[in-house]
Amino acid sequence: MSKKDVDKALTPEKFERLKVKTPPNNSAGFDGLRAATSHAVKYIKPANILKITQNINQKGGFDCPGCAWPDPDDDRSSLGEYCENGLKAMAEEAQKNTIGADFFANNSVDALSGLSDFEIGKSGRLAEPMFLAKGATHYQPISWEAAFAKVGEHLNALVHPDEAVFYTSGRTTNEAAFLYQLFVREFGTANLPDCSNMCHEASGAALSQTLGIGKGSVTLDDLYKADLVMVVGQNPATNHPRMLSALEKTKKNGGKIVAINPLPEAGLMKFTDPQNPIKMLTGGTKLSDVYVPVTINGDMGLFKALLLKLLEKEEKAGNVFDKAFIEEHTAGYEEFIKDLKTYNFDECLVASGVSKSNFDEVFDLVLNNNKIIICWAMGLTQHENAVDNIRELVNLLLLKGSIGKEGAGTCPVRGHSNVQGDRTVGIWEAAPQAFLDKIEIKYGFKPTNKHGYSVIEAIKAMYEKKAKVFFGLGGNFISAVPDTAYSAQALANCNLTVHVSTKLNRSHLVTGKEALILPCLGRAEKDYQKTGIQTQSVENSMGVVSSTKGVIEPCSDKLMSEVAVVCGVASATLKNRSKIYWLQYQENYDLVRDDIQEVVDGFEDYNNRLLKPGGFYLPNGARIRQFKTKTGKANFSMNKLPNWKLKREELVMMTIRSHDQFNTTIYGLNDRYRGVFNERRIIFMNREDMKLRSLEERDVVNLKSDYSGIVREARQFIVVGYDIPKNCCATYFPETNVLVPLDSFAHTAKTPASKSIRITVEKV
């Protein structure tokens, strides 16, 4: 693969026209309403706007394809149960422009590679299957039958099923995900990497070890009733905007909120509900009682300092810890306390980067409240010590008895709308044996119990030519993964790359020797099958399974649902050797759910329970103090303080999203809440760090990371001074994913360490 081909994976090194303003200290409000409306009007057909806004996240409607924040169990807003970025997501997925044969005939792969990610995404909805032949410069149309045959031909030509990789995006529904993993297991492999591997895998690992379930323990109602909510390493205003409404209820009911994050995010400072005219006029609600500007990856230091001070108070007063809870429901307390005493408070506080006065504010709130919820996202999970970070949060909750009771518990906030559901129904490269046994009983074949490839392992296998076919069910793989140039070479080494997608993205331009783009229905589109319009289901961040059913007509008559695509590929690949009649599932999704209820715990009477408005809760042991761990109790853990030692010229960099972005999807070029407009190739730096390097605002710099002797470079970034801790900086992804080492990941979970990358900055 030539350098030119590798560069297809990288965003073009071109600038727009940067504008910088003072960041606001308020979120949503008129500006949010204006931004959402303008996106809808610009990109969605007028006839569809009303159908979408009236049905998105409503009972009996369709689930937003954006984040996995839960919908209220009770009544939902008649004005619209969606947020600014939810409507932006719909403007992306329900675009009025479509692209097919003519578009690809007029645009070569090389030409499309020169576009920005924003331009690629806004090219239009994919309207028909496309095929890139070996050595070709342009995609050409292909029939669905021929496309399925092509996939089957490549898969059946492999020496071993483990030479194929089957990736899944978190927007895939339960029905499609279950059938997908079933096909992959019948094909003979467990190579099922998914987007969980790159975001909350560390949460799942830590929570499984400590509480016996890899999911959060709270409900939305718990947030309303909490005394204290700690929001750690998370930016809800951009990534989960409807969470701000829940936090507003926390405040209204007398709860306190602590925001712990290297950047002061506007959404956690103040929120103006755009659906409340009075709040719009009066200026909204102050959310955070305390903001803690922790240094990047300084969270462990902060929480160890909190634990040490709590222990000190407990030993003096004896009424700080919930001793009854600890004695009845936990294991490992004595070992944990012994280990904790080996740490020094002052050293932990220094490691956190937090001032003593700021620490005292947080400590007083933790000390004096027992109904505590800790929420977190990728600010905690994308570090080498990510699993330790989350286990330490659990330690604090266990000491306070804040697990398994009203208004208290763990709250990992998931990204994609069904990333949690996909794992629940079997998208897992390391599925438990009990699940595999149920598949064998139900379908009559024995799935391999060998663990498959996670994302990082899959990339290495493709790079080393051990894996030769890549199949992606949704997502934008190349823009999501670390070490972009290496990963691009990995994909290029494949004989075939396949992407099931709603719209064009950069992964379609970084191909194997042959490539297929298989266009699928969007979440809002009606799914017509032989038995009528189909209903599907998803699981949100708090374990509620609910229905989703499209309301607008498909943008093309050549689209297939993800369920239909999986069934078509499975049938064309496995043919007569399959024990499953795949095409029957495509005709009636009730049959898929009938199977899920037999194989997956918690889905009894699935079809009938799905008819309930608002859906149903899956079982959650941690929520009721039934801990399915090896000890049968909630486990304390011992976690090390990271030993970060930057060289004199180094900074620690974290990758972040802009406000006009969800995961790898770029809605626009503005980051309104950080005061940055019309540009993405920027680096946020502490102004003192800028002075030390003789840098000024708008200077252009190159960024380099050196990990284990391998130097990676991201060129042409504009310096923007910002309120971020010293020795820290932030950049947008996917532009700087090229700097993230493939071998830097969380122990146990293998989540890429995209939030703690050592870099140097060189002025151009």
DOVEXPA-30175 format. One record per residue (C-alpha): x, y, z. Coordinates in steps of 0.25 Angstrom, whole numbers. Example, Ala and Ser with C-alpha at 12.3 -4.5 7.8 and 13.67 -1.06 7.14 Angstrom:
2
((49 -18 31))
((55 -4 29))
//
This chain:
764
((0 0 0))
((6 13 -4))
((7 26 5))
((-4 32 -4))
((-13 21 0))
((-10 21 15))
((-13 36 14))
((-27 33 10))
((-29 30 25))
((-25 43 30))
((-33 56 29))
((-27 66 19))
((-17 76 25))
((-25 88 21))
((-31 100 30))
((-44 107 29))
((-45 121 35))
((-44 120 50))
((-52 129 59))
((-50 129 74))
((-60 135 84))
((-61 135 99))
((-67 121 103))
((-81 123 109))
((-84 118 123))
((-98 114 119))
((-104 103 110))
((-116 100 101))
((-126 111 102))
((-128 120 89))
((-115 116 83))
((-118 101 84))
((-132 103 78))
((-126 111 67))
((-115 101 64))
((-124 89 64))
((-135 96 55))
((-125 101 45))
((-119 87 43))
((-133 81 41))
((-138 91 31))
((-125 90 23))
((-123 75 22))
((-137 68 24))
((-148 68 14))
((-159 78 20))
((-170 67 19))
((-161 58 29))
((-157 69 39))
((-171 68 46))
((-172 53 46))
((-158 52 52))
((-159 62 63))
((-173 57 67))
((-168 42 68))
((-153 42 72))
((-152 36 86))
((-167 36 88))
((-174 23 93))
((-178 16 80))
((-168 24 72))
((-154 22 68))
((-141 23 77))
((-131 34 74))
((-119 28 67))
((-110 37 75))
((-107 34 90))
((-112 24 99))
((-118 33 110))
((-131 27 115))
((-145 33 112))
((-154 36 124))
((-162 25 129))
((-174 34 131))
((-179 45 122))
((-170 50 111))
((-170 64 106))
((-180 67 96))
((-171 78 90))
((-161 68 87))
((-153 58 94))
((-140 61 87))
((-128 70 89))
((-120 79 79))
((-110 68 75))
((-122 58 74))
((-128 66 63))
((-114 68 57))
((-113 53 57))
((-126 52 49))
((-122 63 40))
((-110 54 37))
((-117 41 35))
((-130 46 29))
((-123 55 18))
((-131 59 6))
((-120 57 -3))
((-116 42 -8))
((-104 37 -15))
((-103 25 -24))
((-97 21 -37))
((-96 35 -43))
((-89 40 -31))
((-79 30 -31))
((-77 30 -46))
((-73 45 -44))
((-65 43 -32))
((-53 34 -31))
((-48 28 -17))
((-36 37 -18))
((-44 50 -20))
((-54 47 -9))
((-42 44 0))
((-38 59 -1))
((-51 63 5))
((-52 67 20))
((-60 57 29))
((-71 67 29))
((-72 68 14))
((-72 53 13))
((-83 51 22))
((-91 62 16))
((-90 56 2))
((-103 49 4))
((-110 36 8))
((-105 24 1))
((-116 19 -9))
((-111 6 -15))
((-101 -5 -12))
((-87 -1 -18))
((-75 -10 -21))
((-60 -6 -23))
((-53 -16 -32))
((-38 -20 -30))
((-30 -9 -36))
((-42 0 -39))
((-43 15 -36))
((-58 16 -35))
((-69 9 -28))
((-79 3 -37))
((-93 -2 -35))
((-96 -17 -31))
((-108 -24 -28))
((-112 -29 -14))
((-111 -44 -19))
((-97 -42 -25))
((-93 -34 -13))
((-97 -45 -3))
((-90 -55 -13))
((-77 -47 -13))
((-77 -47 3))
((-80 -62 3))
((-69 -65 -7))
((-58 -58 1))
((-62 -64 14))
((-63 -78 9))
((-49 -77 2))
((-43 -74 16))
((-34 -85 21))
((-40 -83 35))
((-52 -75 40))
((-43 -68 49))
((-38 -61 37))
((-50 -52 37))
((-53 -40 46))
((-68 -36 48))
((-69 -22 55))
((-82 -16 60))
((-86 -1 63))
((-94 2 75))
((-106 7 67))
((-109 -7 62))
((-123 -12 68))
((-124 -24 77))
((-130 -32 66))
((-119 -29 56))
((-108 -31 66))
((-114 -44 71))
((-115 -50 57))
((-101 -44 54))
((-94 -51 65))
((-102 -64 62))
((-97 -64 48))
((-83 -61 52))
((-83 -73 62))
((-89 -82 53))
((-79 -78 42))
((-68 -83 53))
((-62 -71 59))
((-63 -62 71))
((-56 -50 64))
((-67 -40 69))
((-60 -27 72))
((-69 -15 74))
((-70 -1 78))
((-71 -5 93))
((-56 -9 92))
((-52 6 89))
((-61 13 100))
((-67 6 112))
((-60 -8 112))
((-53 -3 124))
((-66 0 131))
((-71 -13 128))
((-58 -20 133))
((-58 -12 146))
((-72 -13 149))
((-73 -28 146))
((-61 -30 156))
((-66 -22 167))
((-82 -22 166))
((-84 -35 157))
((-91 -27 145))
((-84 -19 135))
((-95 -9 134))
((-99 3 143))
((-108 1 155))
((-117 13 155))
((-130 17 148))
((-133 31 143))
((-142 33 155))
((-130 31 164))
((-123 43 158))
((-135 51 162))
((-134 46 177))
((-119 47 179))
((-113 55 190))
((-100 56 182))
((-97 54 167))
((-82 54 163))
((-80 55 148))
((-66 51 144))
((-59 51 131))
((-72 54 123))
((-77 66 115))
((-93 63 115))
((-96 76 108))
((-90 71 95))
((-90 56 97))
((-103 53 105))
((-111 67 105))
((-123 61 111))
((-116 57 123))
((-116 72 127))
((-131 72 129))
((-129 60 138))
((-118 68 146))
((-127 80 146))
((-137 71 154))
((-126 67 163))
((-124 81 167))
((-139 84 168))
((-140 73 178))
((-129 78 186))
((-118 70 181))
((-103 75 179))
((-95 73 167))
((-80 72 165))
((-73 73 152))
((-59 67 151))
((-52 69 137))
((-40 76 132))
((-48 85 123))
((-59 94 129))
((-71 90 121))
((-82 100 119))
((-93 89 120))
((-89 86 134))
((-89 100 139))
((-103 105 135))
((-114 99 127))
((-126 106 120))
((-137 97 116))
((-141 101 102))
((-155 95 105))
((-157 104 117))
((-161 118 113))
((-159 124 127))
((-145 118 128))
((-142 123 114))
((-145 137 119))
((-139 136 132))
((-126 130 129))
((-127 115 133))
((-122 107 145))
((-108 107 151))
((-104 92 151))
((-90 89 157))
((-88 93 172))
((-74 90 170))
((-65 90 158))
((-52 82 160))
((-41 84 149))
((-34 71 150))
((-22 69 142))
((-23 59 131))
((-23 45 137))
((-22 51 151))
((-35 45 155))
((-29 33 163))
((-21 43 171))
((-34 51 174))
((-42 39 178))
((-30 33 187))
((-29 46 194))
((-44 46 196))
((-43 32 202))
((-32 35 211))
((-39 47 217))
((-52 39 219))
((-43 28 226))
((-37 38 235))
((-51 44 239))
((-56 29 241))
((-45 26 250))
((-47 38 258))
((-63 39 258))
((-67 25 254))
((-79 29 247))
((-74 32 233))
((-75 18 227))
((-88 10 225))
((-82 -1 234))
((-95 -10 233))
((-95 -10 218))
((-80 -13 218))
((-81 -25 227))
((-93 -31 220))
((-91 -28 206))
((-76 -26 203))
((-63 -34 202))
((-49 -30 203))
((-50 -18 212))
((-39 -21 222))
((-29 -23 210))
((-34 -10 203))
((-32 -2 216))
((-18 -7 218))
((-14 -4 204))
((-21 10 205))
((-12 13 217))
((1 12 208))
((-3 24 201))
((0 38 205))
((-11 49 204))
((-2 60 199))
((4 52 188))
((-9 48 183))
((-14 62 183))
((-2 67 175))
((-5 55 165))
((-19 60 164))
((-15 74 160))
((-26 80 170))
((-24 91 180))
((-26 88 195))
((-38 98 195))
((-44 92 183))
((-43 78 189))
((-49 82 202))
((-61 87 195))
((-63 73 189))
((-59 65 201))
((-70 72 210))
((-81 68 200))
((-76 54 200))
((-75 53 215))
((-88 59 218))
((-97 51 207))
((-100 36 206))
((-108 36 194))
((-97 37 184))
((-97 35 169))
((-85 35 161))
((-86 37 146))
((-75 36 136))
((-71 34 122))
((-58 33 113))
((-51 43 122))
((-49 31 131))
((-49 19 122))
((-39 23 111))
((-26 21 120))
((-16 10 122))
((-21 10 137))
((-36 12 133))
((-41 -1 140))
((-34 4 153))
((-41 17 151))
((-54 11 151))
((-52 1 162))
((-47 13 171))
((-60 20 169))
((-67 7 173))
((-59 7 186))
((-64 21 190))
((-78 17 187))
((-77 4 195))
((-71 11 207))
((-83 20 207))
((-93 9 205))
((-97 16 192))
((-100 4 184))
((-113 -3 182))
((-122 7 189))
((-131 19 184))
((-123 31 179))
((-110 24 179))
((-100 16 170))
((-92 15 158))
((-95 22 145))
((-86 19 133))
((-92 28 122))
((-92 20 109))
((-90 27 95))
((-97 20 83))
((-112 17 85))
((-111 2 86))
((-96 -1 90))
((-101 -7 103))
((-112 -15 96))
((-102 -21 86))
((-94 -27 97))
((-106 -32 104))
((-111 -40 92))
((-97 -46 89))
((-88 -36 82))
((-76 -40 90))
((-63 -47 86))
((-62 -53 100))
((-76 -57 102))
((-78 -66 115))
((-79 -81 113))
((-94 -81 119))
((-98 -72 107))
((-91 -81 97))
((-97 -94 103))
((-111 -88 101))
((-108 -85 86))
((-103 -100 85))
((-116 -105 91))
((-125 -96 83))
((-118 -97 69))
((-111 -110 69))
((-97 -105 66))
((-85 -104 76))
((-80 -89 76))
((-65 -88 78))
((-61 -84 93))
((-48 -78 88))
((-48 -63 91))
((-48 -55 78))
((-42 -42 74))
((-45 -29 81))
((-43 -17 72))
((-28 -15 75))
((-26 -30 73))
((-34 -30 60))
((-25 -18 55))
((-12 -25 58))
((-18 -38 51))
((-21 -31 39))
((-8 -23 38))
((-1 -37 40))
((-10 -43 29))
((-15 -53 39))
((-29 -47 36))
((-33 -45 22))
((-48 -41 22))
((-53 -29 29))
((-69 -28 31))
((-74 -15 38))
((-88 -15 42))
((-90 0 44))
((-80 11 49))
((-68 18 43))
((-57 8 47))
((-44 15 42))
((-48 28 48))
((-51 22 62))
((-39 13 64))
((-25 17 69))
((-12 18 61))
((-19 22 48))
((-8 20 38))
((-5 6 44))
((-20 3 44))
((-21 8 30))
((-10 -2 25))
((-17 -13 33))
((-30 -11 25))
((-23 -10 12))
((-17 -23 14))
((-30 -30 14))
((-36 -37 2))
((-49 -31 4))
((-55 -20 13))
((-70 -18 15))
((-78 -7 21))
((-93 -7 24))
((-96 8 25))
((-106 19 24))
((-97 29 18))
((-83 31 12))
((-71 32 22))
((-56 31 22))
((-56 16 24))
((-62 14 10))
((-49 20 4))
((-39 12 12))
((-42 -2 5))
((-36 -16 4))
((-33 -21 -10))
((-48 -22 -12))
((-59 -14 -5))
((-74 -13 -3))
((-83 -3 2))
((-97 -8 6))
((-107 3 9))
((-117 1 20))
((-129 7 26))
((-128 18 36))
((-135 17 50))
((-146 27 45))
((-149 19 33))
((-161 9 31))
((-156 -5 30))
((-165 -12 20))
((-164 -27 20))
((-174 -38 16))
((-182 -38 29))
((-183 -23 29))
((-175 -11 35))
((-165 -17 46))
((-163 -12 60))
((-149 -14 66))
((-143 -11 80))
((-131 -5 87))
((-126 -4 101))
((-122 9 108))
((-111 13 118))
((-120 9 129))
((-124 -5 124))
((-138 -2 119))
((-142 -9 106))
((-152 -2 97))
((-157 -2 83))
((-153 6 71))
((-161 7 59))
((-159 16 47))
((-168 27 42))
((-163 32 29))
((-162 26 16))
((-148 20 12))
((-140 30 4))
((-138 19 -7))
((-145 6 -11))
((-131 -1 -12))
((-128 -1 3))
((-129 -13 12))
((-131 -13 27))
((-119 -18 36))
((-127 -30 39))
((-129 -33 24))
((-114 -31 21))
((-110 -41 32))
((-120 -51 27))
((-115 -50 13))
((-101 -51 16))
((-103 -63 25))
((-111 -70 15))
((-101 -67 4))
((-89 -72 12))
((-94 -84 20))
((-104 -89 9))
((-108 -103 12))
((-99 -106 23))
((-106 -96 32))
((-116 -102 43))
((-124 -89 42))
((-134 -84 32))
((-129 -70 32))
((-139 -63 22))
((-150 -66 31))
((-145 -56 41))
((-145 -45 31))
((-160 -47 28))
((-164 -46 43))
((-155 -40 54))
((-164 -46 64))
((-157 -59 61))
((-144 -53 65))
((-149 -48 78))
((-155 -62 81))
((-141 -67 79))
((-135 -56 88))
((-144 -60 99))
((-139 -74 99))
((-124 -71 99))
((-122 -58 106))
((-126 -56 121))
((-136 -46 125))
((-144 -46 112))
((-155 -55 116))
((-168 -52 108))
((-161 -42 100))
((-171 -39 89))
((-182 -36 99))
((-174 -28 108))
((-168 -20 97))
((-183 -15 94))
((-183 -8 108))
((-181 7 105))
((-167 11 110))
((-162 -4 110))
((-157 -12 121))
((-145 -13 131))
((-135 -24 130))
((-131 -31 143))
((-119 -24 150))
((-113 -30 162))
((-105 -18 167))
((-118 -10 167))
((-124 -20 178))
((-111 -23 185))
((-110 -37 179))
((-96 -37 174))
((-92 -48 164))
((-77 -48 167))
((-68 -60 171))
((-70 -56 186))
((-85 -54 184))
((-83 -40 190))
((-78 -26 185))
((-63 -26 184))
((-54 -15 189))
((-41 -14 181))
((-27 -9 182))
((-23 0 171))
((-10 7 168))
((-7 22 167))
((-2 25 152))
((12 28 152))
((12 39 142))
((26 46 139))
((25 55 127))
((38 59 120))
((41 74 121))
((36 77 107))
((24 68 107))
((9 70 109))
((-1 60 112))
((-12 61 101))
((-26 56 101))
((-35 54 89))
((-49 61 90))
((-62 63 82))
((-66 77 77))
((-81 81 80))
((-84 79 65))
((-80 64 66))
((-85 51 71))
((-74 40 71))
((-68 40 57))
((-79 47 51))
((-77 62 48))
((-89 70 48))
((-82 84 46))
((-70 91 48))
((-74 99 61))
((-71 96 76))
((-80 106 81))
((-78 103 96))
((-63 105 95))
((-64 117 87))
((-57 111 74))
((-64 113 61))
((-61 108 46))
((-49 100 50))
((-45 86 55))
((-30 85 53))
((-27 92 67))
((-20 89 80))
((-25 95 93))
((-13 99 102))
((-11 105 115))
((-6 119 113))
((6 117 122))
((10 105 114))
((9 113 101))
((18 124 107))
((28 113 111))
((29 109 97))
((29 123 91))
((15 120 85))
((4 130 82))
((-11 129 78))
((-13 124 64))
((1 119 63))
((2 106 54))
((9 94 60))
((12 80 58))
((9 69 68))
((17 57 71))
((16 45 80))
((27 35 84))
((22 22 89))
((32 11 91))
((42 17 81))
((31 19 70))
((29 33 66))
((15 37 61))
((12 51 55))
((-1 60 53))
((2 72 45))
((-4 86 43))
((-11 89 56))
((-15 103 61))
((-12 107 75))
((-24 112 84))
((-21 117 98))
((-31 111 108))
((-34 109 122))
((-28 95 123))
((-18 90 134))
((-3 92 132))
((4 81 124))
((-9 77 118))
((-15 79 104))
((-27 75 96))
((-30 72 81))
((-42 67 74))
((-43 53 69))
((-42 46 58))
((-32 57 54))
((-22 53 64))
((-25 38 65))
((-12 36 57))
((-4 40 70))
((-11 29 79))
((-2 17 80))
((-9 3 77))
((-1 -3 89))
((-5 7 99))
((-18 2 105))
((-26 -1 118))
((-21 -14 125))
((-32 -25 125))
((-41 -17 116))
((-31 -13 104))
((-39 1 102))
((-29 10 95))
((-23 21 104))
((-28 32 95))
((-29 42 107))
((-15 41 112))
((-4 42 100))
((9 48 103))
((12 58 92))
((22 69 88))
((18 82 80))
((27 88 69))
((24 101 63))
((23 101 48))
//
